[in-house]
Amino acid sequence: MEDKFVQRAVVEWLNAIDEDDFLGFSYGFRPGRSQHDAMDALSMAITRPR
């Protein structure tokens, strides 16, 4: 059980550090973003009139 707490703390810490390096269109392995969000953004970009 303690190992899970340590793992979660490390994940939170790394996410806080790395979040600034991601671009707005980065979706992979980010909290609050999923592959479905990426597909929705791609669909909007493809079908958007220019």
All heavy atoms as atom14 arrays in JSON, in Angstrom:
{
  "sequence": "MEDKFVQRAVVEWLNAIDEDDFLGFSYGFRPGRSQHDAMDALSMAITRPR",
  "atom14_mask": [
    [1, 1, 1, 1, 1, 1, 1, 1, 0, 0, 0, 0, 0, 0],
    [1, 1, 1, 1, 1, 1, 1, 1, 1, 0, 0, 0, 0, 0],
    [1, 1, 1, 1, 1, 1, 1, 1, 0, 0, 0, 0, 0, 0],
    [1, 1, 1, 1, 1, 1, 1, 1, 1, 0, 0, 0, 0, 0],
    [1, 1, 1, 1, 1, 1, 1, 1, 1, 1, 1, 0, 0, 0],
    [1, 1, 1, 1, 1, 1, 1, 0, 0, 0, 0, 0, 0, 0],
    [1, 1, 1, 1, 1, 1, 1, 1, 1, 0, 0, 0, 0, 0],
    [1, 1, 1, 1, 1, 1, 1, 1, 1, 1, 1, 0, 0, 0],
    [1, 1, 1, 1, 1, 0, 0, 0, 0, 0, 0, 0, 0, 0],
    [1, 1, 1, 1, 1, 1, 1, 0, 0, 0, 0, 0, 0, 0],
    [1, 1, 1, 1, 1, 1, 1, 0, 0, 0, 0, 0, 0, 0],
    [1, 1, 1, 1, 1, 1, 1, 1, 1, 0, 0, 0, 0, 0],
    [1, 1, 1, 1, 1, 1, 1, 1, 1, 1, 1, 1, 1, 1],
    [1, 1, 1, 1, 1, 1, 1, 1, 0, 0, 0, 0, 0, 0],
    [1, 1, 1, 1, 1, 1, 1, 1, 0, 0, 0, 0, 0, 0],
    [1, 1, 1, 1, 1, 0, 0, 0, 0, 0, 0, 0, 0, 0],
    [1, 1, 1, 1, 1, 1, 1, 1, 0, 0, 0, 0, 0, 0],
    [1, 1, 1, 1, 1, 1, 1, 1, 0, 0, 0, 0, 0, 0],
    [1, 1, 1, 1, 1, 1, 1, 1, 1, 0, 0, 0, 0, 0],
    [1, 1, 1, 1, 1, 1, 1, 1, 0, 0, 0, 0, 0, 0],
    [1, 1, 1, 1, 1, 1, 1, 1, 0, 0, 0, 0, 0, 0],
    [1, 1, 1, 1, 1, 1, 1, 1, 1, 1, 1, 0, 0, 0],
    [1, 1, 1, 1, 1, 1, 1, 1, 0, 0, 0, 0, 0, 0],
    [1, 1, 1, 1, 0, 0, 0, 0, 0, 0, 0, 0, 0, 0],
    [1, 1, 1, 1, 1, 1, 1, 1, 1, 1, 1, 0, 0, 0],
    [1, 1, 1, 1, 1, 1, 0, 0, 0, 0, 0, 0, 0, 0],
    [1, 1, 1, 1, 1, 1, 1, 1, 1, 1, 1, 1, 0, 0],
    [1, 1, 1, 1, 0, 0, 0, 0, 0, 0, 0, 0, 0, 0],
    [1, 1, 1, 1, 1, 1, 1, 1, 1, 1, 1, 0, 0, 0],
    [1, 1, 1, 1, 1, 1, 1, 1, 1, 1, 1, 0, 0, 0],
    [1, 1, 1, 1, 1, 1, 1, 0, 0, 0, 0, 0, 0, 0],
    [1, 1, 1, 1, 0, 0, 0, 0, 0, 0, 0, 0, 0, 0],
    [1, 1, 1, 1, 1, 1, 1, 1, 1, 1, 1, 0, 0, 0],
    [1, 1, 1, 1, 1, 1, 0, 0, 0, 0, 0, 0, 0, 0],
    [1, 1, 1, 1, 1, 1, 1, 1, 1, 0, 0, 0, 0, 0],
    [1, 1, 1, 1, 1, 1, 1, 1, 1, 1, 0, 0, 0, 0],
    [1, 1, 1, 1, 1, 1, 1, 1, 0, 0, 0, 0, 0, 0],
    [1, 1, 1, 1, 1, 0, 0, 0, 0, 0, 0, 0, 0, 0],
    [1, 1, 1, 1, 1, 1, 1, 1, 0, 0, 0, 0, 0, 0],
    [1, 1, 1, 1, 1, 1, 1, 1, 0, 0, 0, 0, 0, 0],
    [1, 1, 1, 1, 1, 0, 0, 0, 0, 0, 0, 0, 0, 0],
    [1, 1, 1, 1, 1, 1, 1, 1, 0, 0, 0, 0, 0, 0],
    [1, 1, 1, 1, 1, 1, 0, 0, 0, 0, 0, 0, 0, 0],
    [1, 1, 1, 1, 1, 1, 1, 1, 0, 0, 0, 0, 0, 0],
    [1, 1, 1, 1, 1, 0, 0, 0, 0, 0, 0, 0, 0, 0],
    [1, 1, 1, 1, 1, 1, 1, 1, 0, 0, 0, 0, 0, 0],
    [1, 1, 1, 1, 1, 1, 1, 0, 0, 0, 0, 0, 0, 0],
    [1, 1, 1, 1, 1, 1, 1, 1, 1, 1, 1, 0, 0, 0],
    [1, 1, 1, 1, 1, 1, 1, 0, 0, 0, 0, 0, 0, 0],
    [1, 1, 1, 1, 1, 1, 1, 1, 1, 1, 1, 0, 0, 0]
  ],
  "atom14_positions": [
    [[0.82, -1.19, 0.0], [0.0, 0.0, 0.0], [0.87, 1.26, 0.0], [0.57, 2.2, -0.69], [-0.93, -0.05, 1.21], [-1.97, 0.99, 1.2], [-3.14, 0.62, -0.11], [-4.53, 1.47, 0.47], [0.0, 0.0, 0.0], [0.0, 0.0, 0.0], [0.0, 0.0, 0.0], [0.0, 0.0, 0.0], [0.0, 0.0, 0.0], [0.0, 0.0, 0.0]],
    [[1.94, 1.26, 0.78], [2.81, 2.44, 0.84], [3.45, 2.71, -0.51], [3.66, 3.87, -0.88], [3.9, 2.23, 1.9], [3.37, 2.22, 3.32], [4.46, 1.9, 4.33], [5.65, 1.97, 3.97], [4.11, 1.58, 5.47], [0.0, 0.0, 0.0], [0.0, 0.0, 0.0], [0.0, 0.0, 0.0], [0.0, 0.0, 0.0], [0.0, 0.0, 0.0]],
    [[3.76, 1.65, -1.24], [4.37, 1.81, -2.55], [3.46, 2.59, -3.49], [3.93, 3.42, -4.28], [4.7, 0.44, -3.14], [5.55, 0.54, -4.39], [6.49, 1.35, -4.4], [5.27, -0.21, -5.35], [0.0, 0.0, 0.0], [0.0, 0.0, 0.0], [0.0, 0.0, 0.0], [0.0, 0.0, 0.0], [0.0, 0.0, 0.0], [0.0, 0.0, 0.0]],
    [[2.17, 2.36, -3.41], [1.2, 3.08, -4.26], [1.2, 4.57, -3.95], [1.1, 5.4, -4.85], [-0.22, 2.52, -4.07], [-0.37, 1.1, -4.49], [-0.52, 1.01, -5.98], [-0.78, -0.44, -6.35], [-0.75, -0.65, -7.76], [0.0, 0.0, 0.0], [0.0, 0.0, 0.0], [0.0, 0.0, 0.0], [0.0, 0.0, 0.0], [0.0, 0.0, 0.0]],
    [[1.33, 4.92, -2.68], [1.37, 6.34, -2.29], [2.63, 7.0, -2.84], [2.58, 8.13, -3.35], [1.32, 6.49, -0.77], [0.0, 6.11, -0.17], [-0.08, 5.13, 0.78], [-1.17, 6.73, -0.58], [-1.3, 4.77, 1.34], [-2.39, 6.4, -0.04], [-2.46, 5.4, 0.92], [0.0, 0.0, 0.0], [0.0, 0.0, 0.0], [0.0, 0.0, 0.0]],
    [[3.74, 6.3, -2.76], [5.0, 6.85, -3.27], [4.92, 7.0, -4.78], [5.32, 8.03, -5.34], [6.19, 5.95, -2.87], [7.47, 6.41, -3.54], [6.36, 5.94, -1.35], [0.0, 0.0, 0.0], [0.0, 0.0, 0.0], [0.0, 0.0, 0.0], [0.0, 0.0, 0.0], [0.0, 0.0, 0.0], [0.0, 0.0, 0.0], [0.0, 0.0, 0.0]],
    [[4.4, 6.0, -5.47], [4.26, 6.07, -6.92], [3.38, 7.25, -7.33], [3.7, 7.98, -8.26], [3.68, 4.77, -7.47], [4.63, 3.61, -7.43], [3.96, 2.32, -7.9], [2.78, 2.3, -8.28], [4.72, 1.24, -7.87], [0.0, 0.0, 0.0], [0.0, 0.0, 0.0], [0.0, 0.0, 0.0], [0.0, 0.0, 0.0], [0.0, 0.0, 0.0]],
    [[2.27, 7.42, -6.64], [1.35, 8.51, -6.97], [2.0, 9.87, -6.73], [1.83, 10.8, -7.51], [0.07, 8.38, -6.14], [-1.0, 9.34, -6.53], [-1.48, 9.0, -7.91], [-2.33, 10.08, -8.37], [-2.56, 10.34, -9.64], [-2.04, 9.6, -10.58], [-3.32, 11.33, -9.98], [0.0, 0.0, 0.0], [0.0, 0.0, 0.0], [0.0, 0.0, 0.0]],
    [[2.77, 9.99, -5.65], [3.47, 11.23, -5.35], [4.49, 11.56, -6.43], [4.61, 12.71, -6.86], [4.13, 11.15, -3.98], [0.0, 0.0, 0.0], [0.0, 0.0, 0.0], [0.0, 0.0, 0.0], [0.0, 0.0, 0.0], [0.0, 0.0, 0.0], [0.0, 0.0, 0.0], [0.0, 0.0, 0.0], [0.0, 0.0, 0.0], [0.0, 0.0, 0.0]],
    [[5.21, 10.55, -6.89], [6.2, 10.76, -7.94], [5.52, 11.17, -9.24], [5.98, 12.07, -9.95], [7.07, 9.5, -8.13], [7.93, 9.61, -9.38], [7.93, 9.27, -6.91], [0.0, 0.0, 0.0], [0.0, 0.0, 0.0], [0.0, 0.0, 0.0], [0.0, 0.0, 0.0], [0.0, 0.0, 0.0], [0.0, 0.0, 0.0], [0.0, 0.0, 0.0]],
    [[4.41, 10.53, -9.57], [3.66, 10.89, -10.78], [3.2, 12.34, -10.72], [3.36, 13.09, -11.68], [2.46, 9.94, -10.99], [1.48, 10.49, -12.0], [2.94, 8.57, -11.4], [0.0, 0.0, 0.0], [0.0, 0.0, 0.0], [0.0, 0.0, 0.0], [0.0, 0.0, 0.0], [0.0, 0.0, 0.0], [0.0, 0.0, 0.0], [0.0, 0.0, 0.0]],
    [[2.64, 12.74, -9.6], [2.18, 14.13, -9.44], [3.34, 15.11, -9.57], [3.21, 16.15, -10.2], [1.49, 14.31, -8.09], [0.19, 13.57, -7.96], [-0.88, 14.12, -8.88], [-0.91, 15.33, -9.13], [-1.69, 13.3, -9.35], [0.0, 0.0, 0.0], [0.0, 0.0, 0.0], [0.0, 0.0, 0.0], [0.0, 0.0, 0.0], [0.0, 0.0, 0.0]],
    [[4.46, 14.78, -8.97], [5.64, 15.64, -9.02], [6.17, 15.76, -10.45], [6.44, 16.87, -10.93], [6.7, 15.07, -8.08], [7.98, 15.82, -8.06], [8.17, 17.11, -7.67], [9.26, 15.34, -8.44], [9.49, 17.45, -7.78], [10.19, 16.37, -8.25], [9.71, 14.11, -8.91], [11.53, 16.22, -8.53], [11.06, 13.97, -9.18], [11.95, 15.02, -8.99]],
    [[6.29, 14.64, -11.17], [6.78, 14.68, -12.54], [5.82, 15.4, -13.47], [6.24, 16.13, -14.37], [7.06, 13.25, -13.04], [8.25, 12.56, -12.41], [8.33, 11.12, -12.9], [9.54, 13.3, -12.71], [0.0, 0.0, 0.0], [0.0, 0.0, 0.0], [0.0, 0.0, 0.0], [0.0, 0.0, 0.0], [0.0, 0.0, 0.0], [0.0, 0.0, 0.0]],
    [[4.52, 15.19, -13.28], [3.53, 15.89, -14.1], [3.65, 17.4, -13.92], [3.54, 18.16, -14.89], [2.12, 15.43, -13.76], [1.8, 14.09, -14.37], [2.42, 13.66, -15.32], [0.8, 13.42, -13.81], [0.0, 0.0, 0.0], [0.0, 0.0, 0.0], [0.0, 0.0, 0.0], [0.0, 0.0, 0.0], [0.0, 0.0, 0.0], [0.0, 0.0, 0.0]],
    [[3.85, 17.85, -12.71], [3.98, 19.28, -12.45], [5.21, 19.86, -13.14], [5.18, 20.97, -13.66], [4.05, 19.54, -10.94], [0.0, 0.0, 0.0], [0.0, 0.0, 0.0], [0.0, 0.0, 0.0], [0.0, 0.0, 0.0], [0.0, 0.0, 0.0], [0.0, 0.0, 0.0], [0.0, 0.0, 0.0], [0.0, 0.0, 0.0], [0.0, 0.0, 0.0]],
    [[6.29, 19.09, -13.17], [7.52, 19.56, -13.83], [7.37, 19.54, -15.34], [7.72, 20.51, -16.03], [8.71, 18.66, -13.41], [9.03, 18.89, -11.94], [9.93, 18.95, -14.27], [10.04, 17.91, -11.38], [0.0, 0.0, 0.0], [0.0, 0.0, 0.0], [0.0, 0.0, 0.0], [0.0, 0.0, 0.0], [0.0, 0.0, 0.0], [0.0, 0.0, 0.0]],
    [[6.85, 18.46, -15.89], [6.8, 18.28, -17.34], [5.67, 19.04, -18.03], [5.74, 19.27, -19.23], [6.68, 16.8, -17.68], [7.94, 16.03, -17.37], [9.02, 16.65, -17.34], [7.86, 14.81, -17.19], [0.0, 0.0, 0.0], [0.0, 0.0, 0.0], [0.0, 0.0, 0.0], [0.0, 0.0, 0.0], [0.0, 0.0, 0.0], [0.0, 0.0, 0.0]],
    [[4.65, 19.42, -17.32], [3.49, 20.05, -17.95], [3.88, 21.32, -18.71], [3.34, 21.6, -19.76], [2.43, 20.37, -16.89], [1.12, 20.84, -17.46], [0.4, 19.81, -18.32], [0.56, 18.6, -18.09], [-0.34, 20.22, -19.23], [0.0, 0.0, 0.0], [0.0, 0.0, 0.0], [0.0, 0.0, 0.0], [0.0, 0.0, 0.0], [0.0, 0.0, 0.0]],
    [[4.85, 22.06, -18.22], [5.28, 23.28, -18.9], [5.95, 23.01, -20.24], [5.98, 23.88, -21.11], [6.25, 24.08, -18.01], [5.58, 24.63, -16.78], [4.34, 24.82, -16.81], [6.29, 24.87, -15.79], [0.0, 0.0, 0.0], [0.0, 0.0, 0.0], [0.0, 0.0, 0.0], [0.0, 0.0, 0.0], [0.0, 0.0, 0.0], [0.0, 0.0, 0.0]],
    [[6.51, 21.81, -20.42], [7.22, 21.48, -21.65], [6.29, 21.01, -22.77], [6.7, 20.99, -23.93], [8.26, 20.39, -21.38], [9.37, 20.89, -20.46], [9.61, 22.1, -20.43], [9.97, 20.05, -19.77], [0.0, 0.0, 0.0], [0.0, 0.0, 0.0], [0.0, 0.0, 0.0], [0.0, 0.0, 0.0], [0.0, 0.0, 0.0], [0.0, 0.0, 0.0]],
    [[5.08, 20.61, -22.43], [4.16, 20.11, -23.45], [3.54, 21.26, -24.24], [3.27, 22.33, -23.72], [3.03, 19.3, -22.81], [3.45, 17.94, -22.34], [3.43, 17.63, -20.99], [3.85, 16.97, -23.23], [3.81, 16.39, -20.55], [4.24, 15.71, -22.8], [4.22, 15.43, -21.45], [0.0, 0.0, 0.0], [0.0, 0.0, 0.0], [0.0, 0.0, 0.0]],
    [[3.32, 21.0, -25.51], [2.62, 21.95, -26.36], [1.11, 21.77, -26.19], [0.66, 20.74, -25.7], [3.02, 21.72, -27.81], [4.51, 21.89, -28.11], [4.81, 21.51, -29.55], [4.96, 23.31, -27.83], [0.0, 0.0, 0.0], [0.0, 0.0, 0.0], [0.0, 0.0, 0.0], [0.0, 0.0, 0.0], [0.0, 0.0, 0.0], [0.0, 0.0, 0.0]],
    [[0.35, 22.74, -26.62], [-1.09, 22.68, -26.46], [-1.74, 21.51, -27.17], [-2.8, 21.04, -26.76], [0.0, 0.0, 0.0], [0.0, 0.0, 0.0], [0.0, 0.0, 0.0], [0.0, 0.0, 0.0], [0.0, 0.0, 0.0], [0.0, 0.0, 0.0], [0.0, 0.0, 0.0], [0.0, 0.0, 0.0], [0.0, 0.0, 0.0], [0.0, 0.0, 0.0]],
    [[-1.11, 21.03, -28.24], [-1.69, 19.92, -28.99], [-1.12, 18.56, -28.58], [-1.36, 17.56, -29.25], [-1.52, 20.13, -30.49], [-0.09, 20.33, -30.93], [0.74, 19.26, -31.14], [0.4, 21.61, -31.12], [2.05, 19.45, -31.54], [1.7, 21.81, -31.52], [2.53, 20.72, -31.74], [0.0, 0.0, 0.0], [0.0, 0.0, 0.0], [0.0, 0.0, 0.0]],
    [[-0.37, 18.51, -27.48], [0.15, 17.25, -26.97], [-0.93, 16.55, -26.14], [-1.52, 17.15, -25.26], [1.37, 17.5, -26.09], [2.41, 18.09, -26.82], [0.0, 0.0, 0.0], [0.0, 0.0, 0.0], [0.0, 0.0, 0.0], [0.0, 0.0, 0.0], [0.0, 0.0, 0.0], [0.0, 0.0, 0.0], [0.0, 0.0, 0.0], [0.0, 0.0, 0.0]],
    [[-1.17, 15.29, -26.43], [-2.23, 14.56, -25.74], [-1.74, 13.32, -25.02], [-2.39, 12.84, -24.12], [-3.33, 14.16, -26.72], [-4.18, 15.33, -27.14], [-3.84, 16.1, -28.24], [-5.3, 15.67, -26.42], [-4.6, 17.18, -28.61], [-6.09, 16.74, -26.78], [-5.73, 17.5, -27.88], [-6.49, 18.56, -28.23], [0.0, 0.0, 0.0], [0.0, 0.0, 0.0]],
    [[-0.63, 12.74, -25.4], [-0.21, 11.44, -24.86], [0.17, 11.47, -23.4], [1.0, 12.25, -22.98], [0.0, 0.0, 0.0], [0.0, 0.0, 0.0], [0.0, 0.0, 0.0], [0.0, 0.0, 0.0], [0.0, 0.0, 0.0], [0.0, 0.0, 0.0], [0.0, 0.0, 0.0], [0.0, 0.0, 0.0], [0.0, 0.0, 0.0], [0.0, 0.0, 0.0]],
    [[-0.46, 10.63, -22.63], [-0.13, 10.39, -21.22], [-0.18, 11.65, -20.37], [0.61, 11.82, -19.45], [1.25, 9.72, -21.09], [1.33, 8.42, -21.82], [2.02, 8.33, -23.01], [0.7, 7.3, -21.32], [2.08, 7.12, -23.69], [0.77, 6.09, -21.99], [1.46, 6.02, -23.18], [0.0, 0.0, 0.0], [0.0, 0.0, 0.0], [0.0, 0.0, 0.0]],
    [[-1.11, 12.55, -20.67], [-1.26, 13.76, -19.87], [-2.55, 13.67, -19.07], [-3.57, 13.19, -19.56], [-1.33, 14.99, -20.77], [0.01, 15.29, -21.41], [-0.05, 16.46, -22.3], [-0.27, 17.7, -21.54], [-0.56, 18.84, -22.12], [-0.69, 18.92, -23.42], [-0.74, 19.91, -21.39], [0.0, 0.0, 0.0], [0.0, 0.0, 0.0], [0.0, 0.0, 0.0]],
    [[-2.51, 14.15, -17.84], [-3.73, 14.11, -17.02], [-4.83, 14.97, -17.65], [-4.58, 16.07, -18.12], [-3.3, 14.71, -15.68], [-1.83, 14.9, -15.74], [-1.38, 14.72, -17.14], [0.0, 0.0, 0.0], [0.0, 0.0, 0.0], [0.0, 0.0, 0.0], [0.0, 0.0, 0.0], [0.0, 0.0, 0.0], [0.0, 0.0, 0.0], [0.0, 0.0, 0.0]],
    [[-6.01, 14.43, -17.69], [-7.15, 15.18, -18.22], [-7.24, 15.17, -19.74], [-8.11, 15.81, -20.31], [0.0, 0.0, 0.0], [0.0, 0.0, 0.0], [0.0, 0.0, 0.0], [0.0, 0.0, 0.0], [0.0, 0.0, 0.0], [0.0, 0.0, 0.0], [0.0, 0.0, 0.0], [0.0, 0.0, 0.0], [0.0, 0.0, 0.0], [0.0, 0.0, 0.0]],
    [[-6.35, 14.46, -20.41], [-6.4, 14.36, -21.87], [-6.33, 12.89, -22.25], [-5.57, 12.13, -21.69], [-5.24, 15.11, -22.51], [-5.33, 16.59, -22.28], [-4.47, 17.3, -23.24], [-4.67, 18.74, -23.06], [-4.27, 19.61, -23.94], [-3.65, 19.23, -25.03], [-4.48, 20.88, -23.74], [0.0, 0.0, 0.0], [0.0, 0.0, 0.0], [0.0, 0.0, 0.0]],
    [[-7.13, 12.53, -23.22], [-7.17, 11.12, -23.62], [-7.03, 11.0, -25.12], [-6.99, 11.99, -25.85], [-8.51, 10.51, -23.19], [-9.56, 11.06, -23.96], [0.0, 0.0, 0.0], [0.0, 0.0, 0.0], [0.0, 0.0, 0.0], [0.0, 0.0, 0.0], [0.0, 0.0, 0.0], [0.0, 0.0, 0.0], [0.0, 0.0, 0.0], [0.0, 0.0, 0.0]],
    [[-6.98, 9.77, -25.58], [-6.91, 9.54, -27.02], [-8.19, 10.02, -27.69], [-8.16, 10.44, -28.85], [-6.64, 8.06, -27.32], [-7.75, 7.11, -26.95], [-7.66, 6.62, -25.51], [-7.03, 7.23, -24.67], [-8.29, 5.5, -25.23], [0.0, 0.0, 0.0], [0.0, 0.0, 0.0], [0.0, 0.0, 0.0], [0.0, 0.0, 0.0], [0.0, 0.0, 0.0]],
    [[-9.29, 10.03, -26.97], [-10.55, 10.52, -27.53], [-10.48, 12.03, -27.75], [-10.98, 12.54, -28.76], [-11.72, 10.16, -26.61], [-11.88, 8.7, -26.42], [-12.33, 7.85, -27.4], [-11.62, 7.91, -25.35], [-12.35, 6.61, -26.95], [-11.92, 6.63, -25.7], [0.0, 0.0, 0.0], [0.0, 0.0, 0.0], [0.0, 0.0, 0.0], [0.0, 0.0, 0.0]],
    [[-9.85, 12.74, -26.85], [-9.66, 14.18, -27.02], [-8.79, 14.46, -28.24], [-9.04, 15.4, -29.01], [-9.02, 14.8, -25.78], [-9.89, 14.7, -24.55], [-11.14, 14.74, -24.7], [-9.35, 14.58, -23.44], [0.0, 0.0, 0.0], [0.0, 0.0, 0.0], [0.0, 0.0, 0.0], [0.0, 0.0, 0.0], [0.0, 0.0, 0.0], [0.0, 0.0, 0.0]],
    [[-7.75, 13.67, -28.43], [-6.86, 13.83, -29.58], [-7.62, 13.58, -30.88], [-7.46, 14.33, -31.85], [-5.67, 12.9, -29.47], [0.0, 0.0, 0.0], [0.0, 0.0, 0.0], [0.0, 0.0, 0.0], [0.0, 0.0, 0.0], [0.0, 0.0, 0.0], [0.0, 0.0, 0.0], [0.0, 0.0, 0.0], [0.0, 0.0, 0.0], [0.0, 0.0, 0.0]],
    [[-8.44, 12.55, -30.89], [-9.22, 12.25, -32.1], [-10.24, 13.35, -32.39], [-10.45, 13.71, -33.54], [-9.91, 10.89, -31.97], [-8.95, 9.72, -31.9], [-7.92, 9.56, -33.35], [-9.11, 9.09, -34.56], [0.0, 0.0, 0.0], [0.0, 0.0, 0.0], [0.0, 0.0, 0.0], [0.0, 0.0, 0.0], [0.0, 0.0, 0.0], [0.0, 0.0, 0.0]],
    [[-10.86, 13.89, -31.36], [-11.8, 15.0, -31.55], [-11.1, 16.22, -32.12], [-11.62, 16.88, -33.03], [-12.47, 15.37, -30.23], [-13.46, 14.33, -29.75], [-13.91, 13.5, -30.58], [-13.81, 14.34, -28.55], [0.0, 0.0, 0.0], [0.0, 0.0, 0.0], [0.0, 0.0, 0.0], [0.0, 0.0, 0.0], [0.0, 0.0, 0.0], [0.0, 0.0, 0.0]],
    [[-9.92, 16.54, -31.61], [-9.16, 17.69, -32.11], [-8.74, 17.47, -33.57], [-8.81, 18.38, -34.39], [-7.94, 17.94, -31.24], [0.0, 0.0, 0.0], [0.0, 0.0, 0.0], [0.0, 0.0, 0.0], [0.0, 0.0, 0.0], [0.0, 0.0, 0.0], [0.0, 0.0, 0.0], [0.0, 0.0, 0.0], [0.0, 0.0, 0.0], [0.0, 0.0, 0.0]],
    [[-8.32, 16.25, -33.89], [-7.94, 15.93, -35.26], [-9.14, 16.04, -36.2], [-9.04, 16.62, -37.28], [-7.35, 14.52, -35.32], [-6.89, 14.04, -36.68], [-5.8, 14.94, -37.24], [-6.41, 12.6, -36.59], [0.0, 0.0, 0.0], [0.0, 0.0, 0.0], [0.0, 0.0, 0.0], [0.0, 0.0, 0.0], [0.0, 0.0, 0.0], [0.0, 0.0, 0.0]],
    [[-10.26, 15.53, -35.77], [-11.48, 15.6, -36.58], [-11.87, 17.05, -36.85], [-12.22, 17.42, -37.97], [-12.62, 14.87, -35.88], [-13.81, 15.02, -36.59], [0.0, 0.0, 0.0], [0.0, 0.0, 0.0], [0.0, 0.0, 0.0], [0.0, 0.0, 0.0], [0.0, 0.0, 0.0], [0.0, 0.0, 0.0], [0.0, 0.0, 0.0], [0.0, 0.0, 0.0]],
    [[-11.79, 17.88, -35.81], [-12.13, 19.3, -35.98], [-11.15, 19.99, -36.95], [-11.54, 20.79, -37.78], [-12.11, 20.02, -34.63], [-13.21, 19.57, -33.7], [-14.85, 19.99, -34.29], [-14.83, 21.73, -34.03], [0.0, 0.0, 0.0], [0.0, 0.0, 0.0], [0.0, 0.0, 0.0], [0.0, 0.0, 0.0], [0.0, 0.0, 0.0], [0.0, 0.0, 0.0]],
    [[-9.87, 19.66, -36.85], [-8.87, 20.27, -37.72], [-9.05, 19.85, -39.17], [-8.85, 20.66, -40.08], [-7.47, 19.9, -37.24], [0.0, 0.0, 0.0], [0.0, 0.0, 0.0], [0.0, 0.0, 0.0], [0.0, 0.0, 0.0], [0.0, 0.0, 0.0], [0.0, 0.0, 0.0], [0.0, 0.0, 0.0], [0.0, 0.0, 0.0], [0.0, 0.0, 0.0]],
    [[-9.44, 18.6, -39.4], [-9.61, 18.11, -40.76], [-10.87, 18.69, -41.4], [-10.85, 19.05, -42.58], [-9.67, 16.57, -40.76], [-8.3, 16.01, -40.41], [-10.14, 16.04, -42.1], [-8.28, 14.51, -40.2], [0.0, 0.0, 0.0], [0.0, 0.0, 0.0], [0.0, 0.0, 0.0], [0.0, 0.0, 0.0], [0.0, 0.0, 0.0], [0.0, 0.0, 0.0]],
    [[-11.95, 18.79, -40.66], [-13.23, 19.2, -41.24], [-13.46, 20.7, -41.19], [-14.43, 21.19, -41.77], [-14.4, 18.5, -40.53], [-14.37, 18.82, -39.14], [-14.3, 16.99, -40.71], [0.0, 0.0, 0.0], [0.0, 0.0, 0.0], [0.0, 0.0, 0.0], [0.0, 0.0, 0.0], [0.0, 0.0, 0.0], [0.0, 0.0, 0.0], [0.0, 0.0, 0.0]],
    [[-12.59, 21.44, -40.54], [-12.74, 22.89, -40.41], [-12.52, 23.55, -41.77], [-11.52, 23.29, -42.45], [-11.72, 23.43, -39.41], [-11.82, 24.91, -39.18], [-10.79, 25.37, -38.21], [-9.47, 25.2, -38.83], [-8.34, 25.23, -38.19], [-8.31, 25.39, -36.9], [-7.18, 25.08, -38.81], [0.0, 0.0, 0.0], [0.0, 0.0, 0.0], [0.0, 0.0, 0.0]],
    [[-13.42, 24.41, -42.2], [-13.21, 25.13, -43.46], [-12.02, 26.08, -43.34], [-11.78, 26.67, -42.3], [-14.5, 25.91, -43.68], [-15.26, 25.83, -42.43], [-14.67, 24.78, -41.55], [0.0, 0.0, 0.0], [0.0, 0.0, 0.0], [0.0, 0.0, 0.0], [0.0, 0.0, 0.0], [0.0, 0.0, 0.0], [0.0, 0.0, 0.0], [0.0, 0.0, 0.0]],
    [[-11.3, 26.2, -44.41], [-10.11, 27.07, -44.4], [-10.39, 28.39, -44.97], [-10.92, 28.91, -45.69], [-8.99, 26.41, -45.16], [-8.59, 25.16, -44.43], [-7.53, 24.43, -45.15], [-7.46, 23.14, -44.49], [-6.43, 22.38, -44.48], [-5.37, 22.73, -45.1], [-6.43, 21.24, -43.87], [0.0, 0.0, 0.0], [0.0, 0.0, 0.0], [0.0, 0.0, 0.0]]
  ]
}
